[in-house]
Amino acid sequence: MEIRHNKFNPLPKSQHTLSQSELSQQLGKRQISPATPDRKSGSIAGIADPQLEAQQLAAAVEQLSFDADKRFKQHIVGMERTQGAMLTSVNEFNSFKDALIATDPGLDLSDLDLYQQEDGTLRLGSETLSRGQLAIFEDKLAENDALKQAMSDLHSGAALAANRHGNGSKGFVELSAEDFSGTLRLNALAEKFSSQFDPQGFGQDRSTLEQRIFIDPILFADYLAQSVTSRVDILV
């Protein structure tokens, strides 16, 4: 596997903290209606209570922060699930290929790759194997429910990572798991993901794919997004 030398761009200190402009935009969408003046307080009718407005504004800011924190935590959970799905997919597919070679040592599986259709069916691609051979192998793959589920979860995670990575970009189109059906090749994805680790810089202590997959979930999401967005750009 060829590893490209890339520079590591550190993530911002907080991925989920709202910027001042974002906060202003979201607050601008919220209507804060002044309460009916209390006649006993002596306030003039039609003039809002500054103290009450300040309390309402503080409550709105607190709610926005709570919502942002909740979304961030959900994103972390989603990425941790995707990390497990990616590793399971790779391990299950490697075990499948090992079993094929064990029964026929002469098989050339060097370019064999795996993808999943929208209905969950697992498919194989290869330039060296015949369509007949691939059909036989696909029948065997159909029995692997663990691989089916892992690939499905990987598609969902890829969409989650790509959407977070591209959100706010000009011309960005939100993606779903179905956008990766039939296009996300497992081996190609693993190679592109792994190539983002610099053997002489960041990631040099992570020599195996498993070590590279199980990095910080947010950094994993960024690397995964960069590994799949070029493929998806063609679709959208």
C-alpha positions as semicolon CSV with decimal commas, in nm:
position;residue;x (nm);y (nm);z (nm)
1;M;0,000;0,000;0,000
2;E;0,146;0,332;-0,105
3;I;0,132;0,597;0,163
4;R;0,122;0,961;0,060
5;H;0,298;1,223;0,267
6;N;0,045;1,472;0,389
7;K;0,074;1,745;0,643
8;F;-0,147;1,713;0,947
9;N;-0,377;2,006;0,998
10;P;-0,478;2,010;1,365
11;L;-0,845;2,037;1,442
12;P;-0,989;2,345;1,609
13;K;-1,001;2,322;1,986
14;S;-1,379;2,285;1,983
15;Q;-1,567;2,121;1,701
16;H;-1,904;2,189;1,854
17;T;-1,874;2,544;1,986
18;L;-2,092;2,785;1,792
19;S;-1,911;3,078;1,635
20;Q;-2,030;3,432;1,707
21;S;-2,177;3,462;1,357
22;E;-2,352;3,125;1,377
23;L;-2,492;3,212;1,718
24;S;-2,618;3,547;1,592
25;Q;-2,783;3,382;1,290
26;Q;-2,960;3,123;1,501
27;L;-3,070;3,375;1,763
28;G;-3,202;3,597;1,486
29;K;-3,443;3,320;1,388
30;R;-3,591;3,304;1,735
31;Q;-3,873;3,537;1,821
32;I;-3,849;3,672;2,175
33;S;-4,184;3,830;2,251
34;P;-4,196;4,066;2,546
35;A;-4,427;3,960;2,823
36;T;-4,738;4,163;2,902
37;P;-4,632;4,446;3,133
38;D;-4,725;4,404;3,495
39;R;-4,956;4,690;3,586
40;K;-4,855;4,662;3,951
41;S;-4,492;4,714;3,864
42;G;-4,567;5,054;3,716
43;S;-4,404;4,969;3,380
44;I;-4,534;5,159;3,080
45;A;-4,762;4,956;2,850
46;G;-4,592;4,843;2,528
47;I;-4,236;4,877;2,662
48;A;-4,057;4,548;2,725
49;D;-3,891;4,476;3,055
50;P;-3,512;4,487;2,987
51;Q;-3,445;4,241;3,266
52;L;-3,700;3,995;3,128
53;E;-3,557;4,029;2,776
54;A;-3,209;3,960;2,912
55;Q;-3,336;3,648;3,085
56;Q;-3,508;3,528;2,768
57;L;-3,193;3,592;2,565
58;A;-2,980;3,403;2,816
59;A;-3,224;3,112;2,807
60;A;-3,212;3,107;2,425
61;V;-2,831;3,106;2,426
62;E;-2,828;2,826;2,683
63;Q;-3,069;2,620;2,471
64;L;-2,859;2,670;2,159
65;S;-2,548;2,558;2,344
66;F;-2,733;2,255;2,479
67;D;-2,854;2,162;2,130
68;A;-2,504;2,202;1,985
69;D;-2,354;1,987;2,259
70;K;-2,620;1,721;2,205
71;R;-2,553;1,712;1,829
72;F;-2,180;1,688;1,892
73;K;-2,222;1,393;2,128
74;Q;-2,449;1,219;1,878
75;H;-2,183;1,273;1,612
76;I;-1,918;1,117;1,837
77;V;-2,136;0,811;1,898
78;G;-2,203;0,781;1,524
79;M;-1,833;0,799;1,439
80;E;-1,740;0,541;1,702
81;R;-1,998;0,308;1,550
82;T;-1,855;0,377;1,205
83;Q;-1,502;0,301;1,322
84;G;-1,618;-0,041;1,439
85;A;-1,812;-0,097;1,117
86;M;-1,512;-0,013;0,899
87;L;-1,281;-0,248;1,088
88;T;-1,540;-0,528;1,089
89;S;-1,594;-0,486;0,714
90;V;-1,222;-0,506;0,641
91;N;-1,164;-0,804;0,871
92;E;-1,466;-0,999;0,743
93;F;-1,371;-0,937;0,381
94;N;-1,009;-1,040;0,442
95;S;-1,128;-1,360;0,611
96;F;-1,353;-1,429;0,314
97;K;-1,063;-1,389;0,070
98;D;-0,839;-1,609;0,287
99;A;-1,102;-1,883;0,275
100;L;-1,121;-1,860;-0,104
101;I;-0,744;-1,890;-0,141
102;A;-0,739;-2,183;0,101
103;T;-0,965;-2,378;-0,133
104;D;-0,792;-2,258;-0,451
105;P;-0,434;-2,131;-0,394
106;G;-0,406;-2,026;-0,757
107;L;-0,674;-1,759;-0,732
108;D;-0,562;-1,405;-0,805
109;L;-0,759;-1,183;-0,569
110;S;-0,521;-0,888;-0,585
111;D;-0,784;-0,651;-0,729
112;L;-1,095;-0,806;-0,573
113;D;-1,306;-0,537;-0,407
114;L;-1,637;-0,525;-0,225
115;Y;-1,935;-0,294;-0,247
116;Q;-2,298;-0,301;-0,136
117;Q;-2,614;-0,226;-0,328
118;E;-2,900;-0,021;-0,187
119;D;-3,100;-0,333;-0,099
120;G;-2,809;-0,460;0,113
121;T;-2,680;-0,714;-0,138
122;L;-2,302;-0,753;-0,134
123;R;-2,127;-0,739;-0,471
124;L;-1,773;-0,799;-0,589
125;G;-1,565;-0,623;-0,850
126;S;-1,252;-0,746;-1,027
127;E;-1,074;-0,703;-1,358
128;T;-0,900;-1,041;-1,339
129;L;-1,186;-1,271;-1,233
130;S;-1,470;-1,371;-1,462
131;R;-1,829;-1,269;-1,401
132;G;-1,908;-1,636;-1,340
133;Q;-1,646;-1,662;-1,066
134;L;-1,768;-1,343;-0,904
135;A;-2,127;-1,471;-0,905
136;I;-2,021;-1,788;-0,720
137;F;-1,828;-1,585;-0,464
138;E;-2,119;-1,344;-0,419
139;D;-2,348;-1,636;-0,334
140;K;-2,112;-1,724;-0,052
141;L;-2,098;-1,363;0,063
142;A;-2,477;-1,356;0,088
143;E;-2,450;-1,575;0,400
144;N;-2,235;-1,321;0,587
145;D;-2,487;-1,112;0,781
146;A;-2,214;-0,951;0,993
147;L;-2,047;-0,812;0,682
148;K;-2,378;-0,689;0,541
149;Q;-2,458;-0,498;0,859
150;A;-2,107;-0,357;0,890
151;M;-2,111;-0,228;0,532
152;S;-2,454;-0,074;0,586
153;D;-2,329;0,103;0,900
154;L;-2,020;0,217;0,711
155;H;-2,239;0,379;0,445
156;S;-2,440;0,562;0,712
157;G;-2,122;0,679;0,884
158;A;-1,970;0,795;0,557
159;A;-2,275;1,013;0,494
160;L;-2,260;1,152;0,848
161;A;-1,891;1,237;0,814
162;A;-1,929;1,388;0,467
163;N;-2,223;1,605;0,575
164;R;-2,040;1,743;0,877
165;H;-1,727;1,802;0,669
166;G;-1,907;1,978;0,385
167;N;-2,177;2,162;0,579
168;G;-2,163;2,532;0,497
169;S;-1,959;2,483;0,180
170;K;-2,085;2,651;-0,135
171;G;-2,292;2,415;-0,346
172;F;-2,289;2,142;-0,084
173;V;-2,564;1,881;-0,117
174;E;-2,654;1,679;0,191
175;L;-2,587;1,310;0,145
176;S;-2,752;0,992;0,267
177;A;-2,628;0,634;0,301
178;E;-2,796;0,550;-0,031
179;D;-2,561;0,789;-0,212
180;F;-2,278;0,544;-0,141
181;S;-2,464;0,234;-0,257
182;G;-2,280;0,069;-0,543
183;T;-1,998;0,324;-0,537
184;L;-1,813;0,282;-0,207
185;R;-1,543;0,016;-0,265
186;L;-1,411;-0,118;0,062
187;N;-1,048;-0,180;-0,036
188;A;-1,023;0,149;-0,223
189;L;-1,167;0,331;0,078
190;A;-0,926;0,163;0,320
191;E;-0,627;0,251;0,101
192;K;-0,730;0,614;0,057
193;F;-0,803;0,649;0,428
194;S;-0,470;0,495;0,526
195;S;-0,275;0,708;0,278
196;Q;-0,357;1,020;0,480
197;F;-0,121;0,910;0,757
198;D;0,235;1,037;0,720
199;P;0,492;0,767;0,810
200;Q;0,741;1,042;0,894
201;G;0,498;1,276;1,066
202;F;0,157;1,249;1,222
203;G;0,048;0,887;1,246
204;Q;0,393;0,737;1,215
205;D;0,325;0,535;1,531
206;R;0,014;0,383;1,371
207;S;0,140;0,122;1,130
208;T;-0,170;-0,097;1,101
209;L;-0,507;-0,010;0,953
210;E;-0,677;-0,093;1,282
211;Q;-0,458;0,158;1,467
212;R;-0,536;0,420;1,206
213;I;-0,910;0,358;1,216
214;F;-0,925;0,393;1,593
215;I;-0,790;0,744;1,618
216;D;-0,986;1,027;1,778
217;P;-1,346;0,997;1,644
218;I;-1,353;1,356;1,518
219;L;-1,024;1,317;1,334
220;F;-1,148;0,985;1,197
221;A;-1,458;1,163;1,066
222;D;-1,243;1,422;0,888
223;Y;-1,022;1,157;0,727
224;L;-1,322;0,945;0,631
225;A;-1,496;1,244;0,475
226;Q;-1,188;1,326;0,268
227;S;-1,173;0,961;0,160
228;V;-1,528;0,950;0,027
229;T;-1,621;1,301;-0,086
230;S;-1,434;1,289;-0,417
231;R;-1,624;0,974;-0,507
232;V;-1,957;1,126;-0,410
233;D;-1,892;1,455;-0,587
234;I;-1,933;1,267;-0,914
235;L;-2,280;1,152;-0,809
236;V;-2,418;1,487;-0,701
